[in-house]
C-alpha cells in the first residue's frame, strides 16, 4: 500500500450522498500539511474539490459549497469527504492528496458512479 489509501466510492444515487475516507501515512500526516480531495471525470482534467490549508482552514470548490464537508481525525490519520445532494457532475474518480515537505502524494483513487 502507498502512503494514501482511499475508500468509500462506488455506486451512488443522484440526489444522494457519498462518504469517502483516506488513510494517510503517519510520516506525512500533519496539521500543517496541505491535504485535500480532488476528482476527475472522464475526459476532464483533475479538479480540486475541497482542501485543508496549511493554517487548518477549509476551502471548497464553488460547485460543492454548501453540500460538502472535508474533515480529518488526527488520532487515526484519516481524512474524510462527505457530500450530499449529488449531481451528475460529481461523478468521477476521487483522489486524496497531501503536500508535505516539498513532496506531493496521491492516493490510488476511488471511483464514484451514478447508479442506474
DRENGUTI-999032 format. One record per residue: residue number from 1; x, y, z of N, C-alpha, C in turn; residue in three letters. Coordinates in pm, 1 decimal, always signed. Layout:
N
<site NUM; <X; Y; Z>; <X; Y; Z>; <X; Y; Z>; 'ala'>,
...
//
This chain:
116
<site 1; <+81.7; -119.3; +0.0>; <+0.0; +0.0; +0.0>; <+85.8; +125.3; +0.0>; 'unk'>,
<site 2; <+30.3; +231.2; -64.7>; <+100.5; +357.5; -68.0>; <+74.2; +437.5; +56.8>; 'unk'>,
<site 3; <+124.8; +559.7; +61.0>; <+107.0; +645.0; +178.4>; <-34.9; +698.1; +193.7>; 'unk'>,
<site 4; <-115.2; +690.4; +88.2>; <-253.5; +735.8; +93.1>; <-342.0; +623.7; +40.2>; 'unk'>,
<site 5; <-443.3; +588.0; +114.3>; <-533.2; +480.8; +72.0>; <-677.1; +528.3; +87.0>; 'unk'>,
<site 6; <-744.2; +544.9; -29.3>; <-883.4; +590.2; -27.2>; <-978.1; +471.3; -20.1>; 'unk'>,
<site 7; <-1097.2; +500.0; +28.0>; <-1205.3; +402.3; +25.7>; <-1337.6; +476.3; +30.4>; 'unk'>,
<site 8; <-1443.2; +404.5; -4.7>; <-1576.6; +460.1; +9.3>; <-1647.7; +492.2; -119.6>; 'unk'>,
<site 9; <-1582.5; +478.7; -232.6>; <-1650.9; +505.5; -358.2>; <-1745.9; +392.9; -394.2>; 'unk'>,
<site 10; <-1804.0; +403.0; -510.4>; <-1897.3; +301.0; -556.5>; <-2015.8; +362.7; -626.5>; 'unk'>,
<site 11; <-2125.3; +289.6; -628.1>; <-2247.6; +337.7; -691.1>; <-2322.3; +428.8; -594.9>; 'unk'>,
<site 12; <-2366.4; +541.9; -646.0>; <-2439.3; +638.1; -564.0>; <-2562.4; +684.8; -640.7>; 'unk'>,
<site 13; <-2662.1; +726.0; -566.4>; <-2784.6; +777.9; -625.8>; <-2773.5; +927.9; -647.6>; 'unk'>,
<site 14; <-2805.8; +977.9; -767.1>; <-2817.6; +1123.0; -782.0>; <-2914.3; +1178.4; -678.1>; 'unk'>,
<site 15; <-2871.7; +1284.8; -614.1>; <-2951.1; +1338.2; -504.5>; <-2915.6; +1277.7; -370.6>; 'unk'>,
<site 16; <-2837.3; +1171.0; -374.3>; <-2796.2; +1103.9; -252.8>; <-2667.9; +1162.1; -196.8>; 'unk'>,
<site 17; <-2595.3; +1079.9; -122.3>; <-2473.7; +1127.6; -58.3>; <-2360.8; +1027.9; -75.8>; 'unk'>,
<site 18; <-2241.8; +1074.7; -51.5>; <-2124.7; +987.4; -51.9>; <-2033.8; +1022.5; +63.9>; 'unk'>,
<site 19; <-1962.9; +921.7; +107.9>; <-1865.1; +939.0; +215.0>; <-1736.9; +869.3; +174.0>; 'unk'>,
<site 20; <-1630.0; +943.7; +170.9>; <-1500.6; +889.7; +132.9>; <-1404.1; +902.7; +249.9>; 'unk'>,
<site 21; <-1309.4; +810.0; +255.4>; <-1206.1; +812.9; +357.9>; <-1070.0; +799.8; +293.1>; 'unk'>,
<site 22; <-971.1; +858.0; +355.8>; <-833.5; +846.4; +308.8>; <-745.3; +826.4; +431.2>; 'unk'>,
<site 23; <-685.5; +709.7; +440.2>; <-591.0; +684.3; +548.1>; <-454.1; +731.9; +501.3>; 'unk'>,
<site 24; <-393.7; +817.3; +581.6>; <-268.8; +883.4; +544.2>; <-155.7; +830.9; +632.0>; 'unk'>,
<site 25; <-46.2; +798.9; +569.7>; <+69.3; +750.8; +644.4>; <+108.5; +851.7; +752.0>; 'unk'>,
<site 26; <+141.6; +800.4; +868.5>; <+177.2; +889.1; +978.6>; <+298.3; +975.6; +943.5>; 'unk'>,
<site 27; <+383.8; +926.7; +854.7>; <+504.7; +1000.7; +817.7>; <+473.5; +1133.8; +752.3>; 'unk'>,
<site 28; <+358.4; +1143.0; +687.5>; <+327.3; +1265.2; +612.7>; <+202.0; +1335.2; +663.7>; 'unk'>,
<site 29; <+139.6; +1279.2; +767.9>; <+19.6; +1343.0; +820.9>; <+60.8; +1450.8; +918.9>; 'unk'>,
<site 30; <+14.1; +1571.5; +890.6>; <+46.3; +1683.9; +977.1>; <-66.5; +1786.0; +967.7>; 'unk'>,
<site 31; <-97.7; +1848.0; +1079.8>; <-199.7; +1953.3; +1077.9>; <-157.9; +2068.0; +985.3>; 'unk'>,
<site 32; <-27.2; +2079.4; +961.4>; <+22.0; +2191.5; +881.4>; <+43.0; +2155.4; +735.4>; 'unk'>,
<site 33; <+22.5; +2030.3; +702.1>; <+37.8; +1988.7; +563.0>; <-86.1; +2028.9; +483.7>; 'unk'>,
<site 34; <-65.3; +2062.2; +358.4>; <-177.6; +2082.5; +269.1>; <-234.1; +1945.4; +235.0>; 'unk'>,
<site 35; <-361.6; +1925.7; +253.7>; <-422.8; +1799.7; +218.8>; <-565.8; +1823.2; +173.1>; 'unk'>,
<site 36; <-608.7; +1742.0; +78.3>; <-742.8; +1762.8; +27.3>; <-787.7; +1652.9; -66.2>; 'unk'>,
<site 37; <-901.1; +1678.3; -128.1>; <-964.5; +1585.7; -220.9>; <-975.6; +1650.0; -358.2>; 'unk'>,
<site 38; <-945.8; +1570.8; -458.8>; <-961.6; +1609.9; -597.5>; <-1049.0; +1506.0; -666.0>; 'unk'>,
<site 39; <-1098.7; +1540.1; -780.6>; <-1173.0; +1442.4; -860.1>; <-1147.1; +1465.0; -1008.1>; 'unk'>,
<site 40; <-1170.6; +1358.1; -1083.8>; <-1150.2; +1365.5; -1228.5>; <-1261.1; +1289.2; -1298.0>; 'unk'>,
<site 41; <-1336.0; +1360.5; -1379.0>; <-1441.5; +1299.6; -1458.8>; <-1383.2; +1256.4; -1593.0>; 'unk'>,
<site 42; <-1444.5; +1160.7; -1659.3>; <-1393.3; +1115.5; -1789.3>; <-1379.5; +1231.0; -1886.9>; 'unk'>,
<site 43; <-1263.9; +1239.6; -1947.8>; <-1239.8; +1342.9; -2048.1>; <-1213.9; +1481.2; -1992.7>; 'unk'>,
<site 44; <-1206.3; +1492.5; -1861.3>; <-1182.9; +1622.7; -1800.0>; <-1056.4; +1619.6; -1715.8>; 'unk'>,
<site 45; <-1007.7; +1739.7; -1684.3>; <-888.9; +1749.9; -1601.2>; <-925.4; +1726.6; -1454.0>; 'unk'>,
<site 46; <-825.9; +1685.6; -1378.7>; <-845.0; +1668.7; -1235.6>; <-870.9; +1806.8; -1172.6>; 'unk'>,
<site 47; <-969.0; +1811.8; -1082.6>; <-1004.5; +1938.8; -1022.3>; <-1011.5; +1926.3; -871.0>; 'unk'>,
<site 48; <-987.2; +2038.6; -806.0>; <-994.5; +2044.1; -661.3>; <-1140.2; +2037.8; -616.3>; 'unk'>,
<site 49; <-1165.8; +1959.2; -513.5>; <-1299.4; +1954.4; -454.1>; <-1299.7; +2028.1; -320.7>; 'unk'>,
<site 50; <-1207.9; +1989.4; -233.4>; <-1201.5; +2051.0; -100.0>; <-1062.1; +2030.0; -44.8>; 'unk'>,
<site 51; <-1018.3; +2121.8; +39.0>; <-884.6; +2109.9; +91.6>; <-871.0; +2177.2; +226.6>; 'unk'>,
<site 52; <-777.4; +2126.6; +306.8>; <-732.7; +2196.1; +426.0>; <-614.4; +2283.0; +385.9>; 'unk'>,
<site 53; <-612.5; +2404.3; +437.0>; <-497.7; +2490.3; +414.9>; <-391.3; +2459.6; +520.5>; 'unk'>,
<site 54; <-272.7; +2515.9; +502.5>; <-165.7; +2492.0; +599.3>; <-201.1; +2548.1; +736.9>; 'unk'>,
<site 55; <-291.3; +2643.9; +740.8>; <-334.9; +2700.4; +868.1>; <-451.1; +2626.2; +930.1>; 'unk'>,
<site 56; <-495.6; +2521.0; +864.6>; <-604.6; +2441.2; +918.7>; <-742.8; +2481.9; +872.4>; 'unk'>,
<site 57; <-750.1; +2584.7; +787.9>; <-879.7; +2624.5; +733.9>; <-924.8; +2530.1; +624.5>; 'unk'>,
<site 58; <-1046.7; +2549.5; +578.3>; <-1103.1; +2464.1; +474.3>; <-1145.9; +2548.9; +355.6>; 'unk'>,
<site 59; <-1118.4; +2499.1; +236.1>; <-1168.1; +2564.3; +116.3>; <-1241.5; +2461.1; +31.4>; 'unk'>,
<site 60; <-1340.7; +2509.2; -42.0>; <-1423.8; +2422.8; -124.9>; <-1437.7; +2481.2; -264.1>; 'unk'>,
<site 61; <-1447.3; +2391.9; -362.1>; <-1480.1; +2436.8; -496.5>; <-1620.8; +2496.6; -495.8>; 'unk'>,
<site 62; <-1642.7; +2597.3; -579.6>; <-1774.3; +2661.0; -584.3>; <-1884.9; +2559.3; -613.6>; 'unk'>,
<site 63; <-1853.4; +2459.5; -692.5>; <-1954.5; +2362.0; -733.7>; <-2003.3; +2273.2; -620.6>; 'unk'>,
<site 64; <-1930.1; +2269.8; -508.3>; <-1969.3; +2180.9; -397.9>; <-1999.3; +2256.6; -269.3>; 'unk'>,
<site 65; <-1980.3; +2386.2; -268.7>; <-2004.5; +2463.9; -146.9>; <-2147.1; +2446.5; -98.9>; 'unk'>,
<site 66; <-2158.1; +2426.7; +30.2>; <-2289.1; +2413.0; +91.7>; <-2339.6; +2271.1; +97.9>; 'unk'>,
<site 67; <-2273.9; +2179.8; +29.5>; <-2318.0; +2040.4; +32.7>; <-2202.1; +1943.6; +50.8>; 'unk'>,
<site 68; <-2088.3; +1996.8; +89.6>; <-1968.4; +1915.7; +101.6>; <-1896.2; +1953.3; +230.1>; 'unk'>,
<site 69; <-1840.6; +1852.5; +297.6>; <-1762.5; +1877.0; +418.2>; <-1636.2; +1793.0; +415.7>; 'unk'>,
<site 70; <-1523.6; +1858.7; +433.6>; <-1396.9; +1788.5; +449.6>; <-1362.6; +1788.4; +598.2>; 'unk'>,
<site 71; <-1313.3; +1675.7; +646.3>; <-1277.9; +1666.4; +787.5>; <-1160.3; +1570.1; +801.5>; 'unk'>,
<site 72; <-1104.9; +1565.8; +921.5>; <-994.3; +1473.9; +944.9>; <-988.6; +1437.3; +1091.9>; 'unk'>,
<site 73; <-931.4; +1321.7; +1116.2>; <-914.4; +1270.4; +1250.7>; <-764.6; +1253.3; +1274.8>; 'unk'>,
<site 74; <-710.0; +1335.2; +1363.0>; <-566.2; +1331.6; +1386.4>; <-524.3; +1208.8; +1467.9>; 'unk'>,
<site 75; <-617.7; +1141.7; +1530.7>; <-582.8; +1021.2; +1606.6>; <-564.4; +901.3; +1514.6>; 'unk'>,
<site 76; <-640.1; +897.3; +1406.2>; <-632.4; +784.3; +1314.5>; <-566.5; +821.6; +1181.7>; 'unk'>,
<site 77; <-519.2; +946.1; +1168.7>; <-455.0; +992.8; +1044.9>; <-545.9; +969.3; +924.3>; 'unk'>,
<site 78; <-670.8; +1003.3; +939.7>; <-767.1; +979.5; +833.3>; <-835.3; +1110.0; +793.9>; 'unk'>,
<site 79; <-849.6; +1128.1; +666.2>; <-921.0; +1243.2; +612.0>; <-1049.7; +1194.1; +547.4>; 'unk'>,
<site 80; <-1153.2; +1274.0; +559.4>; <-1284.3; +1234.1; +510.6>; <-1341.7; +1338.3; +415.1>; 'unk'>,
<site 81; <-1432.3; +1291.5; +331.6>; <-1510.6; +1381.6; +246.7>; <-1654.3; +1333.9; +250.4>; 'unk'>,
<site 82; <-1741.7; +1422.5; +287.8>; <-1884.5; +1393.8; +290.1>; <-1953.1; +1489.8; +193.4>; 'unk'>,
<site 83; <-2034.6; +1436.1; +104.0>; <-2102.4; +1520.2; +6.0>; <-2247.8; +1476.4; -6.3>; 'unk'>,
<site 84; <-2337.2; +1574.3; -10.1>; <-2479.6; +1547.6; -19.8>; <-2535.2; +1605.4; -149.2>; 'unk'>,
<site 85; <-2661.1; +1574.0; -174.9>; <-2731.0; +1626.5; -293.3>; <-2647.4; +1607.3; -419.6>; 'unk'>,
<site 86; <-2605.8; +1485.0; -440.8>; <-2513.1; +1455.5; -550.8>; <-2573.8; +1490.0; -686.1>; 'unk'>,
<site 87; <-2488.5; +1543.2; -771.9>; <-2526.1; +1581.0; -907.7>; <-2446.5; +1497.4; -1006.8>; 'unk'>,
<site 88; <-2491.3; +1492.7; -1131.6>; <-2414.2; +1417.4; -1232.7>; <-2269.0; +1462.8; -1241.1>; 'unk'>,
<site 89; <-2245.3; +1591.1; -1222.5>; <-2109.7; +1643.4; -1229.8>; <-2021.0; +1601.8; -1115.2>; 'unk'>,
<site 90; <-2077.7; +1536.8; -1014.1>; <-1997.2; +1489.8; -901.9>; <-1934.6; +1353.4; -927.8>; 'unk'>,
<site 91; <-1973.8; +1288.5; -1034.5>; <-1923.4; +1154.6; -1061.5>; <-1781.5; +1161.1; -1117.6>; 'unk'>,
<site 92; <-1705.2; +1056.5; -1088.4>; <-1568.5; +1050.7; -1136.6>; <-1481.8; +975.2; -1038.4>; 'unk'>,
<site 93; <-1352.8; +987.1; -1057.3>; <-1257.1; +924.7; -966.8>; <-1210.3; +1030.5; -866.8>; 'unk'>,
<site 94; <-1222.9; +997.6; -740.1>; <-1182.2; +1088.5; -633.4>; <-1045.8; +1046.8; -579.2>; 'unk'>,
<site 95; <-960.1; +1147.0; -562.1>; <-824.9; +1123.7; -514.2>; <-799.5; +1206.7; -389.3>; 'unk'>,
<site 96; <-732.3; +1148.9; -293.1>; <-684.4; +1232.5; -183.7>; <-540.5; +1272.2; -213.6>; 'unk'>,
<site 97; <-502.6; +1384.6; -159.4>; <-375.2; +1447.8; -192.2>; <-314.2; +1507.4; -66.8>; 'unk'>,
<site 98; <-184.8; +1488.1; -50.7>; <-111.3; +1551.0; +59.0>; <+15.8; +1612.9; +3.1>; 'unk'>,
<site 99; <+43.0; +1735.0; +45.8>; <+167.1; +1801.8; +9.8>; <+246.3; +1824.5; +138.1>; 'unk'>,
<site 100; <+361.5; +1762.0; +146.1>; <+437.2; +1761.1; +271.5>; <+585.8; +1768.0; +239.7>; 'unk'>,
<site 101; <+654.4; +1865.5; +300.0>; <+799.3; +1880.3; +281.7>; <+840.1; +1881.4; +134.6>; 'unk'>,
<site 102; <+766.8; +1952.3; +55.2>; <+800.6; +1967.0; -85.1>; <+761.6; +1849.5; -173.3>; 'unk'>,
<site 103; <+704.3; +1747.5; -115.4>; <+660.7; +1630.6; -192.7>; <+508.9; +1632.2; -206.4>; 'unk'>,
<site 104; <+462.7; +1577.0; -317.6>; <+319.3; +1566.8; -343.3>; <+282.4; +1418.7; -351.0>; 'unk'>,
<site 105; <+183.9; +1380.5; -274.2>; <+141.3; +1241.9; -267.1>; <-3.5; +1231.2; -313.0>; 'unk'>,
<site 106; <-31.7; +1126.4; -390.6>; <-167.1; +1099.0; -438.6>; <-207.9; +958.0; -398.3>; 'unk'>,
<site 107; <-334.2; +943.5; -367.5>; <-387.6; +811.0; -348.8>; <-415.4; +744.6; -482.7>; 'unk'>,
<site 108; <-460.8; +620.7; -477.3>; <-484.5; +544.8; -599.8>; <-617.0; +582.3; -665.5>; 'unk'>,
<site 109; <-700.7; +651.5; -593.7>; <-829.2; +694.0; -647.5>; <-940.7; +596.7; -614.2>; 'unk'>,
<site 110; <-1058.6; +651.5; -597.5>; <-1177.1; +568.5; -575.2>; <-1288.4; +619.3; -666.2>; 'unk'>,
<site 111; <-1350.8; +527.1; -738.5>; <-1449.9; +562.2; -839.1>; <-1586.4; +586.8; -776.2>; 'unk'>,
<site 112; <-1648.2; +695.7; -816.9>; <-1786.3; +725.4; -776.2>; <-1871.0; +729.4; -903.1>; 'unk'>,
<site 113; <-1969.5; +643.9; -909.2>; <-2050.9; +627.5; -1029.9>; <-2198.9; +635.4; -994.8>; 'unk'>,
<site 114; <-2275.4; +702.3; -1080.9>; <-2419.2; +711.4; -1058.6>; <-2484.2; +575.9; -1084.6>; 'unk'>,
<site 115; <-2566.4; +532.7; -994.3>; <-2637.8; +407.3; -1014.1>; <-2752.1; +430.4; -1113.0>; 'unk'>,
<site 116; <-2783.2; +329.7; -1194.1>; <-2887.4; +347.1; -1295.6>; <-3025.8; +360.4; -1234.9>; 'unk'>,
//
